[in-house]
Amino acid sequence: MRVTDHTLTATDPLAQRIWDQVARSPLRSLWNFEGASPKLVWKRTFQAMMSDNLLSRAAEMGYYFLFALFPTLVCASSILGLAARQASRIYDSLLHYLALVVPGSAYNMVIETFNQTAAAATGGKITLGLVAALWSASVGFAAIQDGMNTVYKVRESRPYWKARGAAILVTMLLSVMVTANLGVLLGGDLIAKLVYVRIWHHALATTTAIVVHLVQWVVASGLLLLQFSTIYYFAPDLKAKRWHWITPGAAIGISGWVLASLGLRVYLHFFDNFSLTYGSLGAVIILLTWFYITGLMLLLGAEINSEIQAAVIEKQLKAAGVIPPEVVAEPPVRDLPGSGEVR
């Protein structure tokens, strides 16, 4: 088998100095390439995707996302089941906005599972559901941490309790952000409907509703961007970090995620052969495929950001004479040590 994993042991020691500097010295802005060629960054991003084995990493993340989903629903439905029935209906309304990106059959399965667990919620499930959800979610975020460390060519140096604790806390934070995102979509639609009821002038009502929907999607997009930025800040084990509200990687990752999700929906609309192939498991496979796309877009965005930083740091180190001119941060796959070996 041809070895293409880009691990630390397979990285040239001089090239690793570039990545060590990336981990210690974050750039102020990832939009300033400081003379590095955008074409070169994109070329190295593609090379890194292959050498870092991101396609397999995304599959691993997709599995853990699926593993974490239903325990989280059990936890949420247990809490909502003890609250007012109206609260459960509101959350059910929030989940309906997942249909914008989640394929139809997979979405129906998620909603059906949520409704079943909400109806069967009991007090004992709160503690067990919460523990299971937090642990499962932390395992999922641990997969993200491993993927981000691979992208930045760093080893995990945090103690187990610290890395897992961070995973739990960040997952809780992301859950709040996702709920807020869905709440913005629901609130925008409710306000737009209220506008048509309260404003009798048709032209003014239409204009106001359009403005409301524009604000709704701008805020929702901002919250989605915030979620990507949060993951990129907390997941990798970098020695020094700098918060970036918006990065090229996040912008491309989000755009790719939205387009790929819509593309999957279109494909399933015209060529829905998953049920023929997988039978009753078709909806599960579709959901797993969507999670795979989500993980891949997260990793692609991180890869772009890391390659921008590596290209800038590489140029600075060469200008200072720290590394020879022939050393590159991301050599072609065929040049990696062991890339031609057979195991």
FIBA-192026 format. One record per residue (C-alpha): residue number from 1; x, y, z. Coordinates in steps of 0.2 Angstrom, whole numbers, plus 5000, padded with zeros to 4 digits. Layout:
<recs>
{NUM; {X; Y; Z}}
...
</recs>
This chain:
<recs>
{1; {5000; 5000; 5000}}
{2; {5006; 5017; 4995}}
{3; {5010; 5027; 5011}}
{4; {5003; 5045; 5010}}
{5; {5000; 5050; 5028}}
{6; {5009; 5067; 5032}}
{7; {5013; 5064; 5050}}
{8; {5027; 5072; 5060}}
{9; {5038; 5058; 5057}}
{10; {5036; 5059; 5038}}
{11; {5040; 5078; 5038}}
{12; {5057; 5085; 5033}}
{13; {5066; 5091; 5049}}
{14; {5069; 5108; 5041}}
{15; {5052; 5109; 5034}}
{16; {5046; 5105; 5052}}
{17; {5054; 5121; 5058}}
{18; {5042; 5131; 5047}}
{19; {5027; 5122; 5056}}
{20; {5035; 5124; 5073}}
{21; {5036; 5143; 5069}}
{22; {5018; 5143; 5063}}
{23; {5012; 5135; 5080}}
{24; {5022; 5148; 5090}}
{25; {5019; 5164; 5079}}
{26; {5001; 5166; 5073}}
{27; {4999; 5180; 5059}}
{28; {4989; 5195; 5063}}
{29; {4979; 5193; 5047}}
{30; {4977; 5178; 5036}}
{31; {4971; 5190; 5022}}
{32; {4988; 5197; 5020}}
{33; {4999; 5185; 5011}}
{34; {5014; 5196; 5013}}
{35; {5020; 5193; 4995}}
{36; {5016; 5174; 4995}}
{37; {5008; 5168; 4979}}
{38; {4989; 5163; 4982}}
{39; {4991; 5151; 4967}}
{40; {5005; 5142; 4977}}
{41; {4995; 5142; 4993}}
{42; {4981; 5134; 4984}}
{43; {4992; 5121; 4976}}
{44; {5000; 5117; 4992}}
{45; {4983; 5115; 5000}}
{46; {4978; 5102; 4988}}
{47; {4995; 5093; 4991}}
{48; {4992; 5094; 5010}}
{49; {4974; 5087; 5008}}
{50; {4982; 5071; 5000}}
{51; {4997; 5070; 5011}}
{52; {4987; 5073; 5027}}
{53; {4974; 5060; 5022}}
{54; {4960; 5072; 5025}}
{55; {4947; 5062; 5016}}
{56; {4950; 5048; 5029}}
{57; {4950; 5060; 5043}}
{58; {4933; 5067; 5037}}
{59; {4926; 5050; 5037}}
{60; {4932; 5047; 5055}}
{61; {4924; 5064; 5060}}
{62; {4908; 5060; 5051}}
{63; {4907; 5044; 5061}}
{64; {4909; 5053; 5078}}
{65; {4897; 5066; 5073}}
{66; {4884; 5053; 5070}}
{67; {4889; 5044; 5086}}
{68; {4886; 5061; 5096}}
{69; {4870; 5066; 5087}}
{70; {4857; 5055; 5096}}
{71; {4864; 5055; 5113}}
{72; {4863; 5074; 5112}}
{73; {4845; 5073; 5106}}
{74; {4841; 5061; 5121}}
{75; {4848; 5074; 5133}}
{76; {4839; 5089; 5124}}
{77; {4822; 5080; 5123}}
{78; {4824; 5074; 5142}}
{79; {4826; 5092; 5148}}
{80; {4812; 5099; 5136}}
{81; {4800; 5085; 5141}}
{82; {4800; 5091; 5159}}
{83; {4798; 5109; 5154}}
{84; {4782; 5116; 5147}}
{85; {4775; 5108; 5131}}
{86; {4776; 5124; 5122}}
{87; {4795; 5124; 5124}}
{88; {4796; 5107; 5116}}
{89; {4786; 5114; 5101}}
{90; {4797; 5129; 5100}}
{91; {4813; 5118; 5099}}
{92; {4804; 5106; 5086}}
{93; {4801; 5122; 5076}}
{94; {4819; 5127; 5077}}
{95; {4824; 5109; 5071}}
{96; {4814; 5112; 5056}}
{97; {4827; 5124; 5049}}
{98; {4839; 5110; 5048}}
{99; {4830; 5105; 5032}}
{100; {4838; 5119; 5024}}
{101; {4855; 5110; 5023}}
{102; {4851; 5092; 5029}}
{103; {4844; 5080; 5016}}
{104; {4826; 5076; 5017}}
{105; {4826; 5058; 5022}}
{106; {4840; 5060; 5035}}
{107; {4831; 5076; 5042}}
{108; {4815; 5066; 5044}}
{109; {4824; 5052; 5053}}
{110; {4832; 5065; 5065}}
{111; {4815; 5073; 5068}}
{112; {4806; 5057; 5071}}
{113; {4820; 5051; 5083}}
{114; {4818; 5068; 5092}}
{115; {4799; 5067; 5094}}
{116; {4800; 5049; 5100}}
{117; {4813; 5053; 5113}}
{118; {4804; 5069; 5119}}
{119; {4788; 5059; 5121}}
{120; {4797; 5046; 5132}}
{121; {4807; 5058; 5142}}
{122; {4808; 5055; 5161}}
{123; {4818; 5062; 5175}}
{124; {4831; 5048; 5175}}
{125; {4835; 5051; 5157}}
{126; {4841; 5069; 5161}}
{127; {4857; 5064; 5170}}
{128; {4861; 5049; 5160}}
{129; {4857; 5058; 5144}}
{130; {4867; 5073; 5149}}
{131; {4882; 5062; 5153}}
{132; {4881; 5052; 5137}}
{133; {4878; 5067; 5127}}
{134; {4893; 5077; 5134}}
{135; {4905; 5062; 5133}}
{136; {4899; 5057; 5115}}
{137; {4901; 5075; 5110}}
{138; {4918; 5077; 5118}}
{139; {4924; 5061; 5108}}
{140; {4918; 5069; 5092}}
{141; {4927; 5085; 5096}}
{142; {4942; 5075; 5100}}
{143; {4942; 5069; 5082}}
{144; {4941; 5087; 5076}}
{145; {4956; 5091; 5088}}
{146; {4966; 5076; 5080}}
{147; {4962; 5082; 5063}}
{148; {4967; 5100; 5066}}
{149; {4983; 5094; 5074}}
{150; {4987; 5084; 5058}}
{151; {4983; 5100; 5047}}
{152; {4995; 5110; 5058}}
{153; {5008; 5096; 5059}}
{154; {5009; 5097; 5078}}
{155; {5007; 5084; 5092}}
{156; {4994; 5084; 5105}}
{157; {5003; 5090; 5121}}
{158; {4989; 5094; 5132}}
{159; {4985; 5082; 5146}}
{160; {4970; 5071; 5143}}
{161; {4959; 5079; 5156}}
{162; {4962; 5096; 5149}}
{163; {4960; 5091; 5130}}
{164; {4944; 5082; 5134}}
{165; {4938; 5096; 5146}}
{166; {4940; 5109; 5132}}
{167; {4931; 5097; 5120}}
{168; {4916; 5097; 5132}}
{169; {4916; 5115; 5135}}
{170; {4918; 5120; 5117}}
{171; {4904; 5108; 5112}}
{172; {4892; 5116; 5124}}
{173; {4897; 5133; 5117}}
{174; {4894; 5127; 5099}}
{175; {4877; 5120; 5104}}
{176; {4872; 5137; 5111}}
{177; {4878; 5145; 5095}}
{178; {4868; 5132; 5084}}
{179; {4853; 5135; 5094}}
{180; {4855; 5154; 5092}}
{181; {4857; 5152; 5074}}
{182; {4841; 5142; 5072}}
{183; {4832; 5154; 5083}}
{184; {4838; 5169; 5072}}
{185; {4830; 5160; 5057}}
{186; {4814; 5156; 5066}}
{187; {4813; 5174; 5074}}
{188; {4816; 5182; 5057}}
{189; {4802; 5172; 5049}}
{190; {4790; 5176; 5063}}
{191; {4794; 5195; 5062}}
{192; {4791; 5195; 5043}}
{193; {4774; 5187; 5045}}
{194; {4770; 5199; 5059}}
{195; {4775; 5213; 5047}}
{196; {4762; 5208; 5034}}
{197; {4749; 5207; 5048}}
{198; {4752; 5224; 5056}}
{199; {4757; 5234; 5040}}
{200; {4742; 5237; 5029}}
{201; {4752; 5245; 5015}}
{202; {4757; 5231; 5004}}
{203; {4773; 5239; 4996}}
{204; {4779; 5245; 5013}}
{205; {4775; 5228; 5021}}
{206; {4785; 5219; 5007}}
{207; {4800; 5231; 5008}}
{208; {4800; 5229; 5027}}
{209; {4799; 5210; 5026}}
{210; {4813; 5209; 5013}}
{211; {4824; 5220; 5025}}
{212; {4820; 5208; 5039}}
{213; {4825; 5193; 5029}}
{214; {4841; 5201; 5024}}
{215; {4845; 5205; 5042}}
{216; {4840; 5187; 5047}}
{217; {4852; 5179; 5034}}
{218; {4866; 5191; 5038}}
{219; {4865; 5187; 5057}}
{220; {4863; 5168; 5053}}
{221; {4879; 5169; 5042}}
{222; {4888; 5178; 5055}}
{223; {4884; 5165; 5068}}
{224; {4889; 5151; 5056}}
{225; {4906; 5160; 5053}}
{226; {4908; 5162; 5072}}
{227; {4906; 5143; 5074}}
{228; {4920; 5140; 5061}}
{229; {4931; 5153; 5069}}
{230; {4928; 5145; 5087}}
{231; {4933; 5128; 5080}}
{232; {4948; 5134; 5072}}
{233; {4954; 5143; 5087}}
{234; {4951; 5130; 5101}}
{235; {4954; 5114; 5091}}
{236; {4972; 5113; 5086}}
{237; {4986; 5112; 5100}}
{238; {4996; 5127; 5095}}
{239; {5008; 5136; 5107}}
{240; {5001; 5153; 5103}}
{241; {4984; 5158; 5096}}
{242; {4976; 5173; 5089}}
{243; {4958; 5175; 5086}}
{244; {4952; 5179; 5069}}
{245; {4934; 5183; 5066}}
{246; {4935; 5179; 5047}}
{247; {4948; 5169; 5038}}
{248; {4950; 5164; 5020}}
{249; {4948; 5146; 5026}}
{250; {4932; 5149; 5035}}
{251; {4925; 5158; 5021}}
{252; {4929; 5144; 5008}}
{253; {4924; 5131; 5021}}
{254; {4907; 5138; 5024}}
{255; {4904; 5141; 5005}}
{256; {4909; 5124; 5001}}
{257; {4899; 5117; 5015}}
{258; {4883; 5126; 5009}}
{259; {4886; 5122; 4991}}
{260; {4890; 5103; 4994}}
{261; {4875; 5102; 5006}}
{262; {4863; 5109; 4992}}
{263; {4872; 5098; 4979}}
{264; {4868; 5083; 4990}}
{265; {4850; 5088; 4991}}
{266; {4849; 5090; 4972}}
{267; {4857; 5074; 4969}}
{268; {4846; 5064; 4981}}
{269; {4830; 5073; 4973}}
{270; {4834; 5066; 4956}}
{271; {4845; 5051; 4960}}
{272; {4839; 5044; 4977}}
{273; {4846; 5027; 4975}}
{274; {4852; 5025; 4993}}
{275; {4836; 5016; 4999}}
{276; {4838; 5004; 4985}}
{277; {4856; 5000; 4990}}
{278; {4855; 5001; 5008}}
{279; {4837; 4998; 5012}}
{280; {4831; 5004; 5028}}
{281; {4848; 5011; 5032}}
{282; {4847; 5023; 5018}}
{283; {4843; 5038; 5029}}
{284; {4857; 5034; 5041}}
{285; {4870; 5033; 5026}}
{286; {4863; 5049; 5019}}
{287; {4865; 5058; 5036}}
{288; {4883; 5050; 5038}}
{289; {4887; 5057; 5020}}
{290; {4881; 5074; 5026}}
{291; {4892; 5073; 5041}}
{292; {4907; 5068; 5031}}
{293; {4904; 5083; 5020}}
{294; {4904; 5094; 5035}}
{295; {4920; 5087; 5042}}
{296; {4929; 5088; 5026}}
{297; {4924; 5107; 5024}}
{298; {4930; 5110; 5041}}
{299; {4947; 5102; 5038}}
{300; {4948; 5110; 5021}}
{301; {4946; 5128; 5029}}
{302; {4959; 5124; 5042}}
{303; {4971; 5117; 5029}}
{304; {4969; 5133; 5019}}
{305; {4973; 5144; 5034}}
{306; {4988; 5133; 5039}}
{307; {4995; 5134; 5022}}
{308; {4994; 5153; 5021}}
{309; {5003; 5154; 5038}}
{310; {5016; 5142; 5032}}
{311; {5019; 5151; 5016}}
{312; {5022; 5167; 5025}}
{313; {5033; 5160; 5038}}
{314; {5043; 5150; 5025}}
{315; {5046; 5166; 5016}}
{316; {5052; 5175; 5032}}
{317; {5063; 5161; 5037}}
{318; {5072; 5161; 5020}}
{319; {5074; 5179; 5020}}
{320; {5082; 5178; 5037}}
{321; {5093; 5164; 5032}}
{322; {5086; 5152; 5045}}
{323; {5082; 5138; 5032}}
{324; {5090; 5135; 5014}}
{325; {5080; 5142; 4999}}
{326; {5076; 5124; 4993}}
{327; {5066; 5119; 5009}}
{328; {5047; 5120; 5007}}
{329; {5034; 5119; 5020}}
{330; {5023; 5107; 5009}}
{331; {5033; 5096; 4998}}
{332; {5025; 5086; 4984}}
{333; {5018; 5069; 4990}}
{334; {5031; 5060; 4980}}
{335; {5045; 5069; 4989}}
{336; {5039; 5064; 5007}}
{337; {5050; 5052; 5016}}
{338; {5042; 5035; 5014}}
{339; {5030; 5040; 5001}}
{340; {5035; 5027; 4989}}
{341; {5038; 5013; 5001}}
{342; {5027; 4998; 5002}}
{343; {5021; 4992; 5019}}
</recs>
